């Protein structure tokens, strides 16, 4: 359809619906919306008179009409983007859009003038786009072309609307503050002081993000800024009011708070477990134990009164108070165990025996007055306590305290036989466990020493009669020191150059061949063994003709050198043989004369026992 035909259709519709009667306002409104969208699509090629255009604009921005709001806003938006409102004052369009709550139109107009703080207000007022406000804030603050003045205006708007932002998403709000405005956190806390619930939500998000960033992998998050201790303590104070049961767990994993101030907060709200934790952290073990013991005694009294006053048969396992008692007992036992190793015997008894007394007292009170099963339940808890005490309190002291208690010293031995036998069984088990562990450790130590001795008795020898570096004969000069490595290579000491000084008397050398091939570097430690003038170096060929080498004895220097070799052995001898065979084959192939000489002297050469004064220095 051509433009002229479209214009004719528009004129006919206007003539029928505007100049005639019988059409509903909603139908006329639909026509105006259609007309506005057509004008936007045709880039103002559709012509209407001025009066009709004003009617279209008034209809689109009518605040009293709550029907088809999104469609009308979209039509006005398209008309605005196409330039169809160029002849209308922009301020008038903005005022009409604000009254009609066309927030996307307002955003479009504000963006032309970089009024980002007002755009933020549009997001907050628009129910369908509230969650997008955080994306908008991050986009503007991260944009490199935005000026400091624009960002500052947006920052002030964020602080002034922090209440609404927290209500939308407390975690995203605190994340933005942590990332962009960490210096404003304290000011925000003070501003929200009169709204404790909103403040608690904000701090929840703040510390949730802080913990998440702190526990992230290195380099994956920006540095987490330090939060003022007063902010942390404010959060703990609010947690005591709104989430009391989480205070203790939070204090265990959090940091950044001051002990004295936090302790005062916990005492104010009677947070016993949190107070005990802080006292223990401050080093006041007895203070922490006293608070925990008071809580335990309160629970014991509560259960005892419930048992005595009940006319029905109670199943303690299903009582919430009984489960709470078991939990408190476990916590206080752990407190005693953590700190008993720091105390002497007398100090340990000051915390363990009052705890034992607290568990024995209800048995005396209930004995003979209620069903014996209730007493047995308390005895079971006492048995658990005694088993944990035995690692820190001597067995005679425990037995004496138990036997002297009125709950156990009356009646026959059979009444306490089970308790005492249980203690002895635990004692025997721990003694057997200690003995078995000691034997296992001794066996491991013996095996290691045996392997070391076996290694020290291994013999090292070289099947080459020439230096592996300079290829000169080893027996050319009796005064030249040589070094044999556990890999089988042999060198003149002078060919190795300066070794590596490991301590005052020992120099460490490395095999040149093995180091060059990037293999495991065998090292020997050389202790500057100087041969005597009488020491001679027999040729390797002559050694095969000496049958009585094994029967002779080595001198002191030789024994010392061999002992060092034995301590350094780590590689299997089979690998040495293979490597020596390969070296020998290469040497024989490269020198026909040497190959002939080896063939003439091809005999089995064992490691020399040393008939002559044979010296190899390491």
Residue, then its C-alpha position, 0 to 999 in steps of 0.5 A: x500500500x502506497x503512502x497516498x493510500x495510507x493517508x486516504x485510509x487515515x482520513x476516512x477513519x478520522x472522518x468516520x470516528x471523530x466527526x460521527x457519533x456512537x463510538x465509545x471513548x475507548x474505541x476512539x482512543x484505540x484509533x488515536x493509538x493506531x494513528x500515533x504508531x502509523x505516524x512514527x512508522x512513516x516518519x511523519x509522512x502521515x499528515x493530520x491537522x494540529x487540533x487532531x494531533x493535540x487530541x492524540x497526544x492528550x489521549x496517549x498521556x491521559x492519567x485517568x485512563x488505566x486501560x492499555x497503558x503499556x500500549x499507549x506508552x509504547x505508541x508515544x515512545x515510538x512517536x517520540x523516537x521518530x521525531x513526531x513530537x518535534x513541534x511540541x515543547x519537550x518540557x510539556x511532553x515530560x510533564x504529560x509523561x510524568x502524570x501518565x507514569x510513562x517512566x520509559x518516556x521520562x527515561x528517554x527524555x532525561x537521558x538526553x540531558x545526562x540526568x541519571x539521578x532522575x532516571x534512577x527515580x524512574x526505575x524505582x517508581x516503575x513496578x515492572x522495572x524495579x529489579x533492573x535498577x541495579x544493572x542501570x547503576x552498575x552500567x553508569x558507574x562503570x562507564x568510562x565516559x561518565x563525568x565525576x559530577x554525573x556519578x556524584x549526583x547518582x551516588x547522592x541519589x542512591x544514598x537518599x533512596x537506600x531504603x527503597x533499594x534495600x527493600x528491592x534487594x538488600x544483597x545487590x544494594x550492599x554489593x554496590x556500596x561495597x564495590x563503589x562507595x565503601x566509605x559511605x557504609x557508616x553514613x548509611x548505617x547511621x541514616x537507617x538507625x531509626x529503621x532497625x528492620x531495614x537496617x538489619x536487612x541492609x547489614x545482612x546483605x552487606x556481610x553476606x556479600x563480604x563473606x562471599x567475596x572473602x571466601x572466593x578464589x584468589x584473584x576472582x574478586x576485588x579486594x574486600x574493604x574493611x568494615x568499621x567495627x561499629x558496623x559489625x557490632x550494630x549487625x550483631x546487636x540487630x541479630x540478637x533482636x531478629x535472629x537470636x539463634x544465629x548469633x553464636x554461629x555468626x561470631x564463630x566464623x566472623x571477625x572485625x568486631x571488638x571483644x569487649x563491646x560485643x561481649x556487652x551486647x551478648x550479655x544485654x540480650x542474655x545470649x549465653x552461648x555467644x557470651x561463653x564463646x567470647x569469654x573463651x576467646x578472651x582467655x576467661x575459661x572459667x567465666x565461659x564454663x560458669x555461664x555454660x554450666x548455669x545454662x545446663x543446670x537450668x535445663x536439668x531443673x526444667x526437665x526434672x520439674x517436668x518429670x516430677x509434675x507429669x502424671x503420664x509416662x514420658x518418652x524423653x527422646x521426644x521431649x524438646x527440652x531433653x534434646x536441648x539438654x543433650x546438646x548443651x552437655x555436648x557443647x560444655x564437654x567440648x569446651x572442657x576438652x579444648x582447654x584441659x590440655x592447657x591446665x594442670x590436674x587441679x585446674x581440670x578438676x575445677x571444671x570437670x567435677x562441677x559438671x559431673x555434680x550437675x549431672x548427678x544431682x537430678x539422680x539424687x532428686x529423682x531416685x525413689x520418686x519416679x520410674x527408674x527409667x528416668x534415673x537410668x536416662x540421666x545415668x546414661x548421660x553421666x556415663x557419657x560424661x565420665x568416658x570423656x573425663x577419663x582422658x583428662x582426670x585420673x581414674x582413681x579421682x573419678x572413682x572416688x568422686x562417684x562412690x562418695x556420691x549419695x546417688x551411688x554409695x547406697x544400696x548394693x554394688x550391683x547398682x553401680x557395677x555397670x557404671x564402674x565396669x564401663x569405666x574400666x572397659x574404656x580404660x582397657x580399650x584406651x590402654x590397648x589402643x596406646x600399646x598397639x599404636x606404639x607397636x606399629x610405630x616401632x615396627x615402622x621405625x624398625x623397617x626403616x632402619x633395616x632398609x637403611x642398613x640394607x642400603x648401606x651394605x650395597x657395594x658400588x663399582x665402576x666398570x670403566x677404567x677411564x674418566x667419564x669426562x676426559x677419557x684418561x686412564x684412572x690408574x695413570x697417576x696414583x696421586x690423583x683423586x677419583x669420584x665414583x657415583x652410584x650411577x656407575x660413572x667415574x671421574x677425576x676429582x679435578x674434572x668435576x670442578x668445584x662442588x657444592x658446599x653443603x656444610x662446614x666439612x662436606x662438599x656435594x658433587x653431581x654426575x655430569x652425564x646424568x645431569x646433562x641428560x636431565x635424569x635424577x641427579x645422584x649426589x655424593x658427599x665428598x669429605x676431602x679424603x687424601x690418599x697416603x703416599x703409599x696408596x696405589x691405584x691398580x689398573x682395572x685389567x690387573x684386578x681380574x688377575x688378583x684372586x685373593x682380593x676378597x680375602x684382604x681388608x680395606x684400609x680406614x680411608x677406603x671403608x669411610x669412602x664406601x660407607x658414604x657410597x652406601x648411604x647415598x644408594x637410591x637407584x637399583x643396580x640393574x639400571x646401572x648395569x644397563x647404562x654401563x653396558x650402553x656406554x661400553x658398547x658406544x666406546x667399543x664401537x668408536x675405538x677398534x683398538x679399545x674394543x680389541x683390548x676389551x675382548x682380550x680382557x673380557x672377564x667377570x670383574x667383581x667389586x674389589x675387596x681391596x688387596x692393595x691400598x685402593x682409594x676412591x674418594x667421594 
